[in-house]
Amino acid sequence: MRTLVIGDIHGCLNALEGVLDLSRPAKTDWIITLGDYVDRGPDSKGVINRLLRLDRTHQLVPILGNHDQLFLDGREPQFDVRQWLSVGGGATLLSYHDNIALAYDAVPDSHWDFLEKRCRLYWEAENHFFVHGSVDSILPLSVQRPSELLWARVTSSRPHISGKQMICGHTAQKSGLPLILPHAICIDTWVFGDGWLTCYDLEAGLFYQAREDGQKRTLTILEAAEMAIAAD
């Protein structure tokens, strides 16, 4: 049984299929997705549909991302939709309907249920914990503020009091390479930009990566660290 952790997908369905093809998850493997399923990429609707299928066939643990929360918040009359549209929300709406004004009504109930009821703010394992953003290092996971879990950056984080390593997304690594720190690994590798979608095979120490255009590669932790040093 493996633990496969997938970083921020951002509507990039082709890249998601690419890392699934490389990692070939078995039904007994845990698949932990770190949120930001929507916005910026071309097919947010398709990404959620794919995750719903994975949820039926595999052991999926979906984490909520800040962009997913913005999508949910957009249903509230007091929400300033312009803020969300400025960070890629228009691409999400267009994936549901070619008329943005009609898009919210076209979102299936199963998609709202997935984001509201299936997605969680964090997941804790024996030696690791998984969040979208980051954590307050001095607070137990059970009392973390949602704003911290959804919006905080790993670059300002410190080792957590639990002693466990954090696996997170949200802080985009425009190099396309994971950020590897002693206390944390960030696998938001900017798939919607000029980067890659990353799937981290925790036990094997491998990064499976795919681009929306179909390119794929596999890196060891050592290879990724050496490439990051060379790029600096």
C-alpha positions in Angstrom: 0.0 0.0 0.0 1.4 3.4 -1.0 0.6 7.0 -0.2 0.3 9.1 -3.3 -0.1 12.9 -2.8 -1.1 15.1 -5.6 -0.5 18.9 -5.6 -2.6 21.8 -6.9 -4.4 20.6 -10.0 -6.1 23.9 -11.0 -8.4 22.6 -13.7 -5.6 20.8 -15.6 -7.3 17.4 -16.3 -4.7 16.3 -18.9 -1.9 16.7 -16.3 -3.9 14.8 -13.7 -4.4 11.9 -16.1 -0.7 12.1 -16.7 0.4 11.7 -13.1 -2.2 8.9 -12.6 -0.8 7.1 -15.6 2.8 7.4 -14.2 1.9 6.4 -10.7 -0.6 3.7 -11.5 -2.4 3.7 -8.2 -3.8 0.4 -6.9 -7.1 0.3 -5.2 -5.4 -0.2 -1.9 -3.2 2.9 -2.2 -4.1 6.1 -0.5 -4.5 9.1 -2.9 -4.4 12.4 -1.1 -5.2 15.5 -3.2 -4.1 18.8 -1.7 -6.9 21.0 -3.1 -7.2 23.8 -5.6 -9.1 21.6 -8.1 -10.6 24.6 -9.8 -9.5 27.9 -11.4 -7.0 29.0 -14.0 -6.8 25.7 -16.0 -9.1 24.7 -18.8 -11.3 22.0 -17.3 -12.2 22.4 -13.6 -15.5 20.5 -14.2 -13.6 17.6 -15.7 -11.1 17.5 -12.8 -13.9 17.2 -10.2 -15.6 14.6 -12.3 -12.3 12.6 -12.4 -11.9 12.9 -8.7 -15.5 11.7 -8.1 -14.6 8.6 -10.2 -11.5 8.0 -8.2 -13.5 8.4 -5.0 -15.7 5.5 -6.1 -12.8 3.2 -7.0 -9.9 4.1 -4.7 -9.0 5.4 -1.3 -9.2 9.1 -1.9 -8.6 11.7 0.7 -9.5 15.1 -0.8 -8.2 18.3 0.9 -10.0 21.6 0.4 -8.0 24.4 -1.2 -8.5 28.2 -1.0 -9.6 28.4 -4.7 -12.2 25.6 -4.0 -13.4 27.7 -1.0 -13.7 30.8 -3.3 -15.8 28.7 -5.7 -18.1 27.7 -2.8 -18.3 31.3 -1.4 -19.3 32.6 -4.8 -22.8 31.3 -4.2 -23.3 33.8 -1.4 -25.0 37.1 -2.4 -22.6 39.2 -0.3 -19.5 37.6 -1.9 -17.5 39.9 -4.2 -17.2 37.7 -7.2 -14.7 40.1 -8.8 -12.0 39.0 -6.4 -12.5 35.3 -7.5 -12.6 36.2 -11.2 -9.3 38.0 -10.8 -7.6 34.8 -9.7 -8.9 32.4 -12.4 -12.6 31.9 -11.5 -13.7 32.8 -15.0 -12.1 29.6 -16.3 -13.9 27.5 -13.8 -17.3 29.0 -14.7 -16.6 28.5 -18.4 -15.9 24.9 -17.9 -19.5 24.5 -16.7 -21.3 26.7 -19.2 -20.2 29.0 -22.0 -22.3 31.7 -20.5 -20.7 32.7 -17.2 -24.0 34.1 -15.9 -25.6 30.6 -16.1 -22.6 28.6 -14.9 -23.5 28.3 -11.2 -26.8 26.8 -12.1 -25.1 24.3 -14.3 -22.8 22.9 -11.5 -24.0 19.4 -10.5 -25.1 18.8 -6.9 -22.5 16.1 -6.8 -19.7 18.7 -7.3 -21.0 20.9 -4.5 -21.3 17.8 -2.2 -17.8 16.8 -3.0 -16.3 20.2 -2.1 -18.5 20.8 0.9 -18.9 17.3 2.4 -16.0 15.1 1.2 -13.2 17.6 1.2 -11.5 18.1 4.6 -9.1 20.8 5.8 -6.3 18.5 6.8 -5.3 14.8 7.1 -3.0 13.4 9.7 -0.9 10.2 9.4 1.7 8.6 11.7 4.7 10.7 10.5 3.1 13.3 8.2 0.2 15.6 7.9 -1.3 17.0 4.8 -2.8 20.5 4.2 -3.4 22.8 1.4 -1.7 25.9 2.7 0.3 25.7 6.0 -0.2 25.6 9.8 0.4 27.6 12.9 3.4 25.6 14.3 2.4 25.9 18.0 -1.2 24.8 17.6 -2.5 21.2 17.4 -4.0 20.4 14.0 -7.5 20.0 15.5 -7.6 23.7 16.5 -6.0 25.3 13.5 -7.8 28.3 11.9 -9.3 27.5 8.5 -7.7 30.6 7.2 -4.2 29.3 8.1 -4.9 25.9 6.5 -6.2 27.4 3.3 -4.2 30.6 2.8 -0.9 30.5 4.7 2.4 30.0 2.9 4.9 27.3 3.6 7.8 29.8 3.2 6.9 31.4 6.5 6.3 28.0 8.3 8.3 26.4 11.1 8.4 22.8 12.3 5.1 21.8 13.8 4.9 20.8 17.5 3.8 17.3 16.5 7.2 16.7 15.0 5.5 15.4 11.8 6.5 16.5 8.4 4.0 18.7 6.5 3.1 17.9 2.9 1.4 20.9 1.3 0.5 22.9 -1.8 -0.6 26.5 -2.3 2.9 28.1 -2.4 3.5 27.9 -6.2 7.0 26.7 -7.1 7.5 28.4 -10.5 10.7 26.3 -11.1 8.4 23.3 -11.5 10.3 21.5 -8.8 9.0 20.6 -5.3 10.2 22.7 -2.4 12.0 20.3 0.0 12.6 21.4 3.5 13.4 19.4 6.6 10.0 20.0 8.1 7.9 20.3 4.9 7.6 19.4 1.3 5.5 21.7 -1.0 4.3 20.1 -4.2 2.4 23.0 -5.8 4.6 23.1 -8.9 2.7 25.6 -11.0 0.9 23.3 -13.5 -1.4 26.0 -14.8 1.7 28.2 -15.6 4.9 26.9 -17.1 5.4 24.1 -14.5 4.2 20.6 -13.8 1.6 18.8 -11.7 3.3 16.7 -9.1 2.3 13.4 -7.5 4.5 12.5 -4.6 5.0 8.8 -3.8 5.7 9.2 -0.1 7.2 5.8 0.7 9.3 5.5 -2.5 10.5 9.1 -2.4 9.5 9.7 -6.0 7.9 12.6 -7.7 5.7 11.8 -10.7 5.2 14.9 -12.8 3.1 15.8 -15.9 2.3 18.9 -17.9 -1.0 19.7 -19.5 0.6 19.3 -22.9 1.4 15.6 -22.2 5.0 15.8 -21.1 5.9 13.4 -18.2 8.9 12.7 -16.0 9.8 10.9 -12.8 12.3 12.3 -10.3 13.8 11.0 -7.1 13.9 13.4 -4.1 17.7 13.6 -4.6 17.3 14.5 -8.3 14.7 17.1 -7.5 16.9 18.7 -4.8 19.9 18.7 -7.1 17.9 20.3 -10.0 16.6 23.0 -7.6 20.1 23.8 -6.4 21.3 24.0 -10.0 18.4 26.3 -10.9 19.2 28.8 -8.1 
